[in-house]
């Protein structure tokens, strides 16, 4: 019998590096020709969304360990935090290269459907004029250039927002400014010209008309960049008199966490290194990713949503969950009085659960409802039913997990709404 030593690091995969291999598999779905074109583009968007959270939490945690001089290797693979960060940088560059190669390939395929992603100056002249009107009427007033000099230090730029770096000249010499894309403007603009649809990104629209923001200056160079910040901050539950307020404070702080990644669009300037930004953000070259294409490919979610009606053959067929056969047209109340019920989601519809809670909120014989909520959609019928139940005089108790990662703000909102409706709200469990 072989005497295997289970503490051999070769038998194990590091959690963080293994996760990047998983994200590589997501990218590979965009290469699979059995997937429709718009679904392939969605997989590239999913990859970007996944990666944002990975850097905000997993990479941020490793960086915190290094900052605190914690160099203990993990118990399985014996990789130190520093070694894990090096491995992450290498694997993610491999992933990103494939992701952007696929992006450039797939947008070429979109052209076969008369959809063209273009820079503003590449549009037909009458569409360029329309785009300038959009800039003047919708975008210009929302922009605030941020100068950087001895009197105006480097601004605290928001997490995951796209910024435009601007090198300027005037009579006094070189100047530097940053323009952050406001959240209130659209990321993509779609303009039609007969059968053709042109798609332009908002950062490209701003760059095209950037001189309108800097009267009296000569614009030498512009490029887009994006910062990812540490969102793995500690929630101080022990000393918190009100966890809801503590979570709100935490959400404000999370927007200002230390930078953990810098992304730069180098499509116009391939030799761009971003040294100034690296120094200002206390990052190293290991933390910088340079892309020959637009940043934050999650805009593909919005684009594919807008194109799905025009290209119905390039999306998956809608999946409709089946009605649970065991109900036999009985409502959930009737069935539950006789026996336990097991629902198999997502293959069976969630609608009976919604109906069950809605009926309970209206049934005069129901005295109390107790419910746990972890993640809730923006138009949740469950929330409406619970509020209605409380307004109908029932005793409603709801455990809302305020610490559901990256859904905290949403859950704080629902917790307040439920309380205002008369529900008794419990803010999750301590230390979970």
FITOR-852851 format. One record per residue (C-alpha): residue number from 1; chain; x, y, z. Coordinates in pm, 1 decimal. Example, Ala and Ser with C-alpha at 12.3 -4.5 7.8 and 13.67 -1.06 7.14 Angstrom:
% FITOR-852851
{k 1 c A px 1230.0 py -450.0 pz 780.0}
{k 2 c A px 1367.0 py -106.0 pz 714.0}
***
This chain:
% FITOR-852851
{k 1 c A px 0.0 py 0.0 pz 0.0}
{k 2 c A px 138.1 py 340.6 pz -97.0}
{k 3 c A px 211.4 py 573.2 pz 191.4}
{k 4 c A px 78.1 py 907.2 pz 67.7}
{k 5 c A px 155.5 py 1217.9 pz 269.4}
{k 6 c A px -155.1 py 1433.5 pz 254.5}
{k 7 c A px 40.9 py 1742.9 pz 352.4}
{k 8 c A px 222.0 py 1740.4 pz 15.8}
{k 9 c A px 151.4 py 2084.0 pz -145.0}
{k 10 c A px 149.6 py 1922.1 pz -490.1}
{k 11 c A px -182.9 py 1756.7 pz -407.6}
{k 12 c A px -363.5 py 2087.7 pz -364.7}
{k 13 c A px -472.7 py 2387.5 pz -569.0}
{k 14 c A px -448.0 py 2732.3 pz -419.3}
{k 15 c A px -793.1 py 2881.8 pz -367.5}
{k 16 c A px -720.7 py 3214.6 pz -539.5}
{k 17 c A px -534.4 py 3067.6 pz -837.4}
{k 18 c A px -801.1 py 2800.8 pz -875.8}
{k 19 c A px -1065.8 py 3074.1 pz -887.1}
{k 20 c A px -881.7 py 3238.5 pz -1177.8}
{k 21 c A px -886.0 py 2904.4 pz -1359.0}
{k 22 c A px -1262.0 py 2901.7 pz -1304.2}
{k 23 c A px -1290.1 py 3250.9 pz -1454.7}
{k 24 c A px -1085.4 py 3127.1 pz -1750.1}
{k 25 c A px -1355.7 py 2865.6 pz -1804.3}
{k 26 c A px -1614.2 py 3144.5 pz -1813.5}
{k 27 c A px -1411.2 py 3316.9 pz -2086.3}
{k 28 c A px -1389.8 py 2988.1 pz -2275.4}
{k 29 c A px -1769.3 py 2985.9 pz -2300.7}
{k 30 c A px -1729.8 py 3287.3 pz -2529.9}
{k 31 c A px -1524.8 py 3065.0 pz -2764.1}
{k 32 c A px -1789.3 py 2793.4 pz -2779.6}
{k 33 c A px -1968.7 py 2817.9 pz -3113.5}
{k 34 c A px -2266.1 py 2628.8 pz -2973.3}
{k 35 c A px -2343.3 py 2947.0 pz -2776.4}
{k 36 c A px -2526.2 py 3230.8 pz -2959.4}
{k 37 c A px -2328.3 py 3548.3 pz -3031.6}
{k 38 c A px -2496.9 py 3772.9 pz -2773.6}
{k 39 c A px -2457.0 py 3503.0 pz -2508.3}
{k 40 c A px -2084.7 py 3484.3 pz -2587.3}
{k 41 c A px -2060.5 py 3858.1 pz -2525.8}
{k 42 c A px -2245.9 py 3815.3 pz -2196.6}
{k 43 c A px -1984.2 py 3564.6 pz -2082.8}
{k 44 c A px -1717.3 py 3830.7 pz -2134.7}
{k 45 c A px -1925.7 py 4069.7 pz -1922.8}
{k 46 c A px -1967.0 py 3803.4 pz -1653.0}
{k 47 c A px -1589.8 py 3755.0 pz -1650.2}
{k 48 c A px -1535.8 py 4126.7 pz -1583.6}
{k 49 c A px -1802.1 py 4140.1 pz -1313.4}
{k 50 c A px -1655.0 py 3833.4 pz -1142.2}
{k 51 c A px -1307.3 py 3980.2 pz -1155.0}
{k 52 c A px -1410.2 py 4310.1 pz -995.7}
{k 53 c A px -1538.0 py 4129.9 pz -687.1}
{k 54 c A px -1232.7 py 3902.2 pz -680.3}
{k 55 c A px -998.0 py 4201.1 pz -665.1}
{k 56 c A px -1211.8 py 4396.7 pz -418.0}
{k 57 c A px -1222.2 py 4106.0 pz -173.0}
{k 58 c A px -969.4 py 3828.1 pz -234.2}
{k 59 c A px -679.0 py 4032.8 pz -372.3}
{k 60 c A px -749.8 py 4311.5 pz -123.6}
{k 61 c A px -730.2 py 4060.1 pz 162.6}
{k 62 c A px -392.4 py 3930.5 pz 44.6}
{k 63 c A px -261.1 py 4285.1 pz 7.9}
{k 64 c A px -372.4 py 4361.2 pz 363.2}
{k 65 c A px -176.1 py 4058.6 pz 485.5}
{k 66 c A px 139.3 py 4177.9 pz 308.2}
{k 67 c A px 90.1 py 4529.2 pz 445.0}
{k 68 c A px 70.8 py 4385.9 pz 797.9}
{k 69 c A px 389.7 py 4181.6 pz 738.7}
{k 70 c A px 198.6 py 3854.3 pz 754.4}
{k 71 c A px 396.0 py 3612.2 pz 540.7}
{k 72 c A px 267.0 py 3277.0 pz 665.2}
{k 73 c A px 196.8 py 3036.6 pz 376.4}
{k 74 c A px -148.6 py 2889.4 pz 333.3}
{k 75 c A px -186.3 py 2552.3 pz 501.9}
{k 76 c A px -236.1 py 2346.6 pz 183.8}
{k 77 c A px -23.4 py 2480.0 pz -102.6}
{k 78 c A px 235.7 py 2655.1 pz 117.7}
{k 79 c A px 215.4 py 2970.5 pz -92.9}
{k 80 c A px 276.6 py 3295.5 pz 94.8}
{k 81 c A px 50.4 py 3598.8 pz 34.4}
{k 82 c A px 326.6 py 3754.7 pz -178.2}
{k 83 c A px 358.0 py 3440.2 pz -390.7}
{k 84 c A px -18.3 py 3423.6 pz -432.2}
{k 85 c A px -28.8 py 3785.1 pz -553.0}
{k 86 c A px 246.0 py 3709.7 pz -805.1}
{k 87 c A px 55.3 py 3405.1 pz -929.9}
{k 88 c A px -268.0 py 3605.1 pz -953.2}
{k 89 c A px -97.4 py 3871.5 pz -1163.6}
{k 90 c A px 41.5 py 3612.3 pz -1406.0}
{k 91 c A px -279.0 py 3410.2 pz -1444.2}
{k 92 c A px -500.9 py 3714.9 pz -1474.0}
{k 93 c A px -286.6 py 3855.9 pz -1754.7}
{k 94 c A px -334.0 py 3528.4 pz -1940.1}
{k 95 c A px -709.6 py 3549.4 pz -1881.5}
{k 96 c A px -733.4 py 3915.3 pz -1979.8}
{k 97 c A px -545.2 py 3859.9 pz -2303.5}
{k 98 c A px -790.5 py 3589.8 pz -2408.2}
{k 99 c A px -1086.1 py 3799.4 pz -2292.6}
{k 100 c A px -987.6 py 4100.2 pz -2506.5}
{k 101 c A px -887.9 py 3884.6 pz -2803.3}
{k 102 c A px -1238.6 py 3741.0 pz -2790.7}
{k 103 c A px -1398.4 py 4082.4 pz -2746.2}
{k 104 c A px -1228.4 py 4213.1 pz -3060.5}
{k 105 c A px -1326.3 py 3898.8 pz -3251.0}
{k 106 c A px -1691.0 py 3904.9 pz -3141.7}
{k 107 c A px -1751.5 py 4272.8 pz -3215.2}
{k 108 c A px -1634.9 py 4196.9 pz -3569.3}
{k 109 c A px -1903.3 py 3927.0 pz -3582.3}
{k 110 c A px -2159.9 py 4185.4 pz -3467.1}
{k 111 c A px -2090.0 py 4378.5 pz -3785.5}
{k 112 c A px -2246.0 py 4090.1 pz -3977.3}
{k 113 c A px -2570.1 py 4190.2 pz -3801.1}
{k 114 c A px -2526.7 py 4559.8 pz -3893.7}
{k 115 c A px -2410.6 py 4654.9 pz -3542.3}
{k 116 c A px -2090.0 py 4859.5 pz -3533.3}
{k 117 c A px -1901.3 py 4965.7 pz -3218.2}
{k 118 c A px -1716.1 py 5277.1 pz -3325.4}
{k 119 c A px -1528.8 py 5586.7 pz -3209.7}
{k 120 c A px -1723.0 py 5911.1 pz -3269.3}
{k 121 c A px -1499.4 py 6028.4 pz -3555.2}
{k 122 c A px -1564.9 py 5699.5 pz -3738.5}
{k 123 c A px -1940.0 py 5765.5 pz -3767.3}
{k 124 c A px -2115.9 py 5912.2 pz -4070.8}
{k 125 c A px -2104.0 py 6291.7 pz -4054.0}
{k 126 c A px -2472.0 py 6341.8 pz -3968.0}
{k 127 c A px -2437.7 py 6098.9 pz -3674.1}
{k 128 c A px -2127.3 py 6282.1 pz -3553.9}
{k 129 c A px -2339.9 py 6597.3 pz -3543.6}
{k 130 c A px -2612.9 py 6415.1 pz -3350.3}
{k 131 c A px -2354.0 py 6284.0 pz -3104.3}
{k 132 c A px -2219.3 py 6634.9 pz -3050.1}
{k 133 c A px -2573.7 py 6748.9 pz -2970.0}
{k 134 c A px -2599.0 py 6467.5 pz -2713.0}
{k 135 c A px -2270.4 py 6580.4 pz -2558.9}
{k 136 c A px -2378.7 py 6945.5 pz -2543.6}
{k 137 c A px -2730.3 py 6876.3 pz -2413.6}
{k 138 c A px -2691.1 py 6569.2 pz -2190.4}
{k 139 c A px -2327.2 py 6514.8 pz -2096.0}
{k 140 c A px -2139.2 py 6845.3 pz -2076.8}
{k 141 c A px -2317.6 py 6986.9 pz -1770.5}
{k 142 c A px -2258.5 py 6667.6 pz -1569.4}
{k 143 c A px -1878.3 py 6675.3 pz -1607.3}
{k 144 c A px -1640.1 py 6824.5 pz -1351.6}
{k 145 c A px -1272.4 py 6841.1 pz -1454.1}
{k 146 c A px -1039.4 py 6788.3 pz -1158.0}
{k 147 c A px -707.1 py 6969.4 pz -1187.8}
{k 148 c A px -397.3 py 6824.6 pz -1021.5}
{k 149 c A px -120.8 py 7055.2 pz -897.9}
{k 150 c A px 43.6 py 7173.5 pz -575.7}
{k 151 c A px -283.0 py 7332.6 pz -459.9}
{k 152 c A px -513.4 py 7054.6 pz -576.2}
{k 153 c A px -388.6 py 6710.2 pz -472.6}
{k 154 c A px -478.0 py 6386.1 pz -647.5}
{k 155 c A px -854.6 py 6336.7 pz -601.6}
{k 156 c A px -1015.8 py 6041.7 pz -423.7}
{k 157 c A px -1162.5 py 5874.5 pz -729.9}
{k 158 c A px -1455.8 py 5640.4 pz -688.1}
{k 159 c A px -1429.7 py 5263.3 pz -700.7}
{k 160 c A px -1485.6 py 5099.0 pz -1042.4}
{k 161 c A px -1569.4 py 5424.9 pz -1219.8}
{k 162 c A px -1411.2 py 5510.4 pz -1553.9}
{k 163 c A px -1193.7 py 5821.9 pz -1557.4}
{k 164 c A px -1026.4 py 6015.5 pz -1835.8}
{k 165 c A px -669.9 py 6134.1 pz -1777.2}
{k 166 c A px -593.5 py 6457.3 pz -1963.5}
{k 167 c A px -248.4 py 6602.2 pz -2039.8}
{k 168 c A px -280.4 py 6974.4 pz -2117.9}
{k 169 c A px -68.4 py 7272.1 pz -2213.8}
{k 170 c A px -125.5 py 7643.2 pz -2162.9}
{k 171 c A px 94.2 py 7954.0 pz -2143.1}
{k 172 c A px 224.0 py 7838.9 pz -1804.3}
{k 173 c A px 337.8 py 7496.4 pz -1924.0}
{k 174 c A px 209.2 py 7139.7 pz -1887.1}
{k 175 c A px -100.9 py 7073.2 pz -1677.1}
{k 176 c A px -284.5 py 6759.2 pz -1566.8}
{k 177 c A px -654.9 py 6697.2 pz -1512.3}
{k 178 c A px -892.5 py 6406.8 pz -1460.1}
{k 179 c A px -1254.7 py 6378.2 pz -1572.1}
{k 180 c A px -1461.1 py 6108.1 pz -1402.3}
{k 181 c A px -1759.5 py 5965.1 pz -1587.0}
{k 182 c A px -2070.1 py 6050.7 pz -1382.3}
{k 183 c A px -2306.5 py 5768.3 pz -1296.1}
{k 184 c A px -2606.9 py 5960.8 pz -1429.4}
{k 185 c A px -2501.0 py 5942.2 pz -1794.9}
{k 186 c A px -2539.5 py 5635.8 pz -2013.9}
{k 187 c A px -2238.5 py 5414.0 pz -2079.3}
{k 188 c A px -2338.7 py 5340.6 pz -2437.1}
{k 189 c A px -2514.6 py 5546.5 pz -2703.2}
{k 190 c A px -2684.3 py 5367.8 pz -2991.9}
{k 191 c A px -2745.8 py 5562.8 pz -3311.5}
{k 192 c A px -2932.7 py 5425.3 pz -3613.4}
{k 193 c A px -2855.2 py 5494.8 pz -3976.6}
{k 194 c A px -3097.3 py 5298.7 pz -4192.2}
{k 195 c A px -3039.7 py 4928.8 pz -4127.3}
{k 196 c A px -2715.1 py 4999.2 pz -3943.5}
{k 197 c A px -2680.3 py 5054.2 pz -3568.3}
{k 198 c A px -2374.5 py 5236.9 pz -3437.7}
{k 199 c A px -2271.0 py 5198.0 pz -3073.8}
{k 200 c A px -2044.9 py 5456.6 pz -2908.9}
{k 201 c A px -1909.8 py 5447.1 pz -2553.3}
{k 202 c A px -1963.2 py 5753.9 pz -2336.6}
{k 203 c A px -1591.5 py 5791.0 pz -2256.2}
{k 204 c A px -1519.8 py 5812.5 pz -2629.6}
{k 205 c A px -1786.9 py 6081.2 pz -2671.0}
{k 206 c A px -1626.4 py 6285.2 pz -2392.1}
{k 207 c A px -1275.9 py 6245.8 pz -2534.5}
{k 208 c A px -1399.6 py 6354.6 pz -2878.2}
{k 209 c A px -1523.5 py 6684.3 pz -2730.8}
{k 210 c A px -1280.7 py 6717.8 pz -2439.2}
{k 211 c A px -1152.4 py 7057.9 pz -2555.6}
{k 212 c A px -1492.0 py 7208.1 pz -2472.9}
{k 213 c A px -1406.0 py 7141.5 pz -2108.1}
{k 214 c A px -1064.9 py 7308.8 pz -2129.4}
{k 215 c A px -1104.4 py 7642.9 pz -2303.0}
{k 216 c A px -767.6 py 7815.2 pz -2340.5}
{k 217 c A px -574.1 py 7488.5 pz -2314.0}
{k 218 c A px -423.2 py 7262.7 pz -2574.7}
{k 219 c A px -504.0 py 6895.0 pz -2515.0}
{k 220 c A px -196.0 py 6680.8 pz -2574.0}
{k 221 c A px -316.7 py 6334.5 pz -2471.8}
{k 222 c A px -614.5 py 6156.5 pz -2317.4}
{k 223 c A px -667.0 py 5800.5 pz -2201.3}
{k 224 c A px -922.1 py 5615.0 pz -1991.5}
{k 225 c A px -835.5 py 5444.2 pz -1664.8}
{k 226 c A px -1022.3 py 5268.7 pz -1386.7}
{k 227 c A px -939.9 py 5199.0 pz -1022.3}
{k 228 c A px -1054.8 py 4900.7 pz -817.9}
{k 229 c A px -1052.3 py 4958.9 pz -441.7}
{k 230 c A px -1037.7 py 4739.9 pz -133.0}
{k 231 c A px -1395.3 py 4653.7 pz -33.8}
{k 232 c A px -1300.6 py 4387.2 pz 220.3}
{k 233 c A px -1333.0 py 4623.8 pz 515.5}
{k 234 c A px -1410.9 py 4525.8 pz 872.6}
{k 235 c A px -1757.6 py 4583.7 pz 1014.2}
{k 236 c A px -1721.6 py 4662.4 pz 1385.2}
{k 237 c A px -2020.9 py 4477.8 pz 1524.7}
{k 238 c A px -1914.2 py 4463.5 pz 1890.1}
{k 239 c A px -1918.3 py 4836.4 pz 1956.8}
{k 240 c A px -2205.7 py 4916.5 pz 1723.4}
{k 241 c A px -2517.2 py 5045.0 pz 1897.5}
{k 242 c A px -2709.2 py 5021.1 pz 1568.8}
{k 243 c A px -2588.8 py 4771.5 pz 1308.8}
{k 244 c A px -2792.8 py 4943.8 pz 1036.6}
{k 245 c A px -2604.8 py 5270.5 pz 1090.2}
{k 246 c A px -2274.7 py 5081.6 pz 1113.7}
{k 247 c A px -2342.6 py 4915.9 pz 776.7}
{k 248 c A px -2423.2 py 5255.2 pz 621.2}
{k 249 c A px -2092.6 py 5391.7 pz 755.1}
{k 250 c A px -1917.1 py 5083.1 pz 617.9}
{k 251 c A px -2066.5 py 5141.6 pz 271.9}
{k 252 c A px -1936.8 py 5498.7 pz 268.5}
{k 253 c A px -1589.1 py 5384.0 pz 372.5}
{k 254 c A px -1583.1 py 5105.7 pz 113.1}
{k 255 c A px -1599.3 py 5359.7 pz -168.4}
{k 256 c A px -1272.2 py 5506.9 pz -37.0}
{k 257 c A px -1072.4 py 5188.2 pz 28.2}
{k 258 c A px -710.4 py 5156.8 pz -81.3}
{k 259 c A px -652.3 py 5098.7 pz -452.3}
{k 260 c A px -575.6 py 4735.5 pz -540.0}
{k 261 c A px -587.4 py 4744.9 pz -922.0}
{k 262 c A px -536.0 py 4999.9 pz -1198.8}
{k 263 c A px -670.6 py 4936.4 pz -1550.6}
{k 264 c A px -561.4 py 5153.0 pz -1843.5}
{k 265 c A px -691.7 py 5169.3 pz -2199.9}
{k 266 c A px -373.9 py 5184.1 pz -2410.8}
{k 267 c A px -545.0 py 5143.4 pz -2748.9}
{k 268 c A px -434.4 py 5493.6 pz -2856.7}
{k 269 c A px -96.0 py 5487.7 pz -2679.5}
{k 270 c A px 46.5 py 5132.1 pz -2672.8}
{k 271 c A px 361.4 py 5239.7 pz -2484.6}
{k 272 c A px 166.4 py 5408.4 pz -2204.6}
{k 273 c A px 280.9 py 5284.2 pz -1862.7}
{k 274 c A px 76.7 py 5493.0 pz -1617.5}
{k 275 c A px 368.5 py 5564.0 pz -1383.8}
{k 276 c A px 214.1 py 5884.2 pz -1247.0}
{k 277 c A px -108.3 py 5703.7 pz -1153.5}
{k 278 c A px 81.9 py 5409.6 pz -1005.8}
{k 279 c A px 276.4 py 5643.6 pz -778.9}
{k 280 c A px -30.6 py 5839.8 pz -671.1}
{k 281 c A px -221.4 py 5518.6 pz -592.0}
{k 282 c A px 74.2 py 5340.8 pz -424.0}
{k 283 c A px 56.9 py 5054.2 pz -672.0}
{k 284 c A px 327.7 py 4852.2 pz -845.7}
{k 285 c A px 348.6 py 4727.9 pz -1202.5}
{k 286 c A px 207.7 py 4397.2 pz -1075.8}
{k 287 c A px -120.5 py 4578.1 pz -1003.2}
{k 288 c A px -153.8 py 4748.7 pz -1342.0}
{k 289 c A px -341.6 py 4599.4 pz -1637.3}
{k 290 c A px -315.3 py 4761.9 pz -1980.2}
{k 291 c A px -582.8 py 4679.0 pz -2236.6}
{k 292 c A px -613.5 py 4736.5 pz -2608.8}
{k 293 c A px -982.8 py 4808.4 pz -2582.1}
{k 294 c A px -1253.1 py 4961.2 pz -2362.7}
{k 295 c A px -1240.4 py 4916.8 pz -1987.5}
{k 296 c A px -1510.5 py 4746.7 pz -1782.6}
{k 297 c A px -1668.8 py 4507.1 pz -2028.9}
{k 298 c A px -1979.4 py 4482.3 pz -1810.4}
{k 299 c A px -2129.9 py 4735.1 pz -2053.9}
{k 300 c A px -2190.2 py 4428.0 pz -2271.0}
{k 301 c A px -2480.0 py 4334.5 pz -2040.4}
{k 302 c A px -2658.2 py 4654.8 pz -2141.9}
{k 303 c A px -2560.4 py 4621.9 pz -2507.1}
{k 304 c A px -2679.4 py 4262.1 pz -2543.7}
{k 305 c A px -3003.2 py 4354.6 pz -2368.3}
{k 306 c A px -3066.8 py 4628.6 pz -2623.9}
{k 307 c A px -2975.9 py 4404.4 pz -2917.2}
{k 308 c A px -3171.7 py 4095.6 pz -2812.1}
{k 309 c A px -3491.7 py 4216.7 pz -2980.2}
{k 310 c A px -3306.4 py 4296.7 pz -3303.7}
{k 311 c A px -3117.0 py 3964.7 pz -3291.7}
{k 312 c A px -3355.3 py 3709.8 pz -3132.9}
{k 313 c A px -3165.8 py 3420.0 pz -3287.2}
{k 314 c A px -2846.2 py 3516.9 pz -3102.7}
{k 315 c A px -2974.4 py 3466.4 pz -2746.6}
{k 316 c A px -3078.3 py 3158.4 pz -2552.2}
{k 317 c A px -3444.4 py 3066.3 pz -2562.5}
{k 318 c A px -3629.0 py 3180.8 pz -2251.0}
{k 319 c A px -3644.1 py 2917.1 pz -1980.7}
{k 320 c A px -3985.5 py 2885.3 pz -1817.7}
{k 321 c A px -3985.0 py 2686.6 pz -1491.6}
{k 322 c A px -4259.7 py 2427.6 pz -1473.4}
{k 323 c A px -4544.3 py 2446.1 pz -1224.8}
{k 324 c A px -4496.8 py 2186.3 pz -947.5}
{k 325 c A px -4713.9 py 1892.3 pz -1051.8}
{k 326 c A px -4772.6 py 1775.3 pz -696.8}
{k 327 c A px -4983.9 py 2082.9 pz -620.4}
{k 328 c A px -5256.2 py 1964.2 pz -862.0}
{k 329 c A px -5416.5 py 2309.4 pz -868.9}
{k 330 c A px -5425.2 py 2321.9 pz -488.0}
{k 331 c A px -5282.8 py 2628.3 pz -322.4}
{k 332 c A px -4976.1 py 2589.4 pz -102.9}
{k 333 c A px -5181.6 py 2632.2 pz 216.4}
{k 334 c A px -5401.5 py 2333.8 pz 134.9}
{k 335 c A px -5108.6 py 2112.1 pz 41.5}
{k 336 c A px -4893.4 py 2213.1 pz 339.6}
{k 337 c A px -5174.5 py 2124.6 pz 581.3}
{k 338 c A px -5154.7 py 1764.8 pz 455.6}
{k 339 c A px -4780.7 py 1705.6 pz 413.8}
{k 340 c A px -4436.5 py 1860.2 pz 380.0}
{k 341 c A px -4360.7 py 2021.6 pz 45.4}
{k 342 c A px -4029.6 py 2012.6 pz -142.2}
{k 343 c A px -3971.3 py 2260.0 pz -426.2}
{k 344 c A px -3689.7 py 2201.4 pz -675.0}
{k 345 c A px -3567.2 py 2544.5 pz -792.3}
{k 346 c A px -3496.2 py 2672.0 pz -1052.6}
{k 347 c A px -3655.6 py 2384.8 pz -1245.6}
{k 348 c A px -3986.3 py 2436.8 pz -1067.7}
{k 349 c A px -4143.9 py 2779.8 pz -1053.0}
{k 350 c A px -4094.5 py 3006.3 pz -752.5}
{k 351 c A px -4442.3 py 3150.4 pz -807.9}
{k 352 c A px -4614.4 py 2917.2 pz -554.8}
{k 353 c A px -4386.9 py 3062.9 pz -283.8}
{k 354 c A px -4482.0 py 3416.8 pz -386.6}
{k 355 c A px -4849.9 py 3318.7 pz -390.4}
{k 356 c A px -4815.1 py 3152.3 pz -49.6}
{k 357 c A px -4673.0 py 3464.2 pz 117.0}
{k 358 c A px -4916.0 py 3693.9 pz -66.5}
{k 359 c A px -5214.2 py 3482.5 pz 44.8}
{k 360 c A px -5080.0 py 3476.4 pz 399.7}
{k 361 c A px -5056.5 py 3856.5 pz 401.1}
{k 362 c A px -5426.6 py 3881.5 pz 311.0}
{k 363 c A px -5574.2 py 3583.0 pz 498.9}
{k 364 c A px -5754.6 py 3704.6 pz 815.6}
{k 365 c A px -5678.9 py 3375.2 pz 992.0}
{k 366 c A px -5300.8 py 3432.8 pz 964.9}
{k 367 c A px -5178.6 py 3609.6 pz 1278.4}
{k 368 c A px -4801.3 py 3623.3 pz 1222.9}
{k 369 c A px -4540.1 py 3581.9 pz 948.7}
{k 370 c A px -4171.3 py 3514.1 pz 1006.4}
{k 371 c A px -3939.2 py 3544.0 pz 706.0}
{k 372 c A px -3564.3 py 3542.2 pz 630.4}
{k 373 c A px -3428.9 py 3755.8 pz 343.7}
{k 374 c A px -3073.5 py 3736.1 pz 209.1}
{k 375 c A px -3079.8 py 3884.8 pz -142.0}
{k 376 c A px -3391.3 py 4051.4 pz -282.5}
{k 377 c A px -3468.8 py 4182.8 pz -631.0}
{k 378 c A px -3542.3 py 4550.3 pz -688.6}
{k 379 c A px -3915.3 py 4488.8 pz -743.5}
{k 380 c A px -3963.7 py 4195.5 pz -507.0}
{k 381 c A px -4325.6 py 4080.9 pz -459.5}
{k 382 c A px -4209.8 py 3923.4 pz -130.8}
{k 383 c A px -4128.5 py 4267.9 pz 10.2}
{k 384 c A px -4466.4 py 4399.6 pz -106.3}
{k 385 c A px -4646.9 py 4108.6 pz 59.5}
{k 386 c A px -4461.7 py 4149.7 pz 390.5}
{k 387 c A px -4535.1 py 4523.6 pz 400.1}
{k 388 c A px -4898.6 py 4454.4 pz 316.2}
{k 389 c A px -4919.3 py 4195.8 pz 596.1}
{k 390 c A px -4787.0 py 4443.8 pz 852.7}
{k 391 c A px -5026.0 py 4711.6 pz 728.9}
{k 392 c A px -5309.6 py 4457.2 pz 765.2}
{k 393 c A px -5229.0 py 4424.5 pz 1135.4}
{k 394 c A px -5032.4 py 4098.2 pz 1132.0}
{k 395 c A px -4721.0 py 4045.2 pz 1343.5}
{k 396 c A px -4441.0 py 4036.3 pz 1082.8}
{k 397 c A px -4083.4 py 3951.8 pz 1180.1}
{k 398 c A px -3813.3 py 3962.5 pz 911.8}
{k 399 c A px -3447.9 py 3868.5 pz 944.8}
{k 400 c A px -3263.0 py 4075.0 pz 681.9}
{k 401 c A px -2898.0 py 3983.9 pz 632.8}
{k 402 c A px -2745.1 py 4330.2 pz 608.7}
{k 403 c A px -2399.0 py 4183.5 pz 545.6}
{k 404 c A px -2488.9 py 3999.0 pz 222.9}
{k 405 c A px -2175.0 py 4095.9 pz 34.1}
{k 406 c A px -2228.5 py 4373.8 pz -224.8}
{k 407 c A px -2601.0 py 4366.3 pz -153.4}
{k 408 c A px -2562.3 py 4557.3 pz 173.2}
{k 409 c A px -2693.2 py 4887.1 pz 34.6}
{k 410 c A px -2995.7 py 4718.0 pz -118.3}
{k 411 c A px -3071.9 py 4531.9 pz 204.9}
{k 412 c A px -3034.8 py 4846.2 pz 417.6}
{k 413 c A px -3295.4 py 5007.5 pz 191.5}
{k 414 c A px -3536.3 py 4714.2 pz 232.6}
{k 415 c A px -3479.6 py 4695.5 pz 607.6}
{k 416 c A px -3583.8 py 5060.6 pz 643.1}
{k 417 c A px -3888.1 py 5012.3 pz 416.9}
{k 418 c A px -4002.9 py 4708.5 pz 615.2}
{k 419 c A px -3958.0 py 4892.9 pz 945.1}
{k 420 c A px -4154.1 py 5190.7 pz 814.3}
{k 421 c A px -4437.3 py 4952.1 pz 720.0}
{k 422 c A px -4450.8 py 4817.0 pz 1076.7}
{k 423 c A px -4243.4 py 4499.1 pz 1045.6}
{k 424 c A px -4006.6 py 4393.5 pz 1322.0}
{k 425 c A px -3666.6 py 4367.0 pz 1149.5}
{k 426 c A px -3368.1 py 4170.5 pz 1278.2}
{k 427 c A px -3036.9 py 4273.8 pz 1119.7}
{k 428 c A px -2880.2 py 3933.3 pz 1057.3}
{k 429 c A px -2672.8 py 3734.1 pz 1303.8}
{k 430 c A px -2363.2 py 3853.3 pz 1487.5}
{k 431 c A px -2024.4 py 3744.5 pz 1342.4}
{k 432 c A px -2172.3 py 3556.5 pz 1045.9}
***
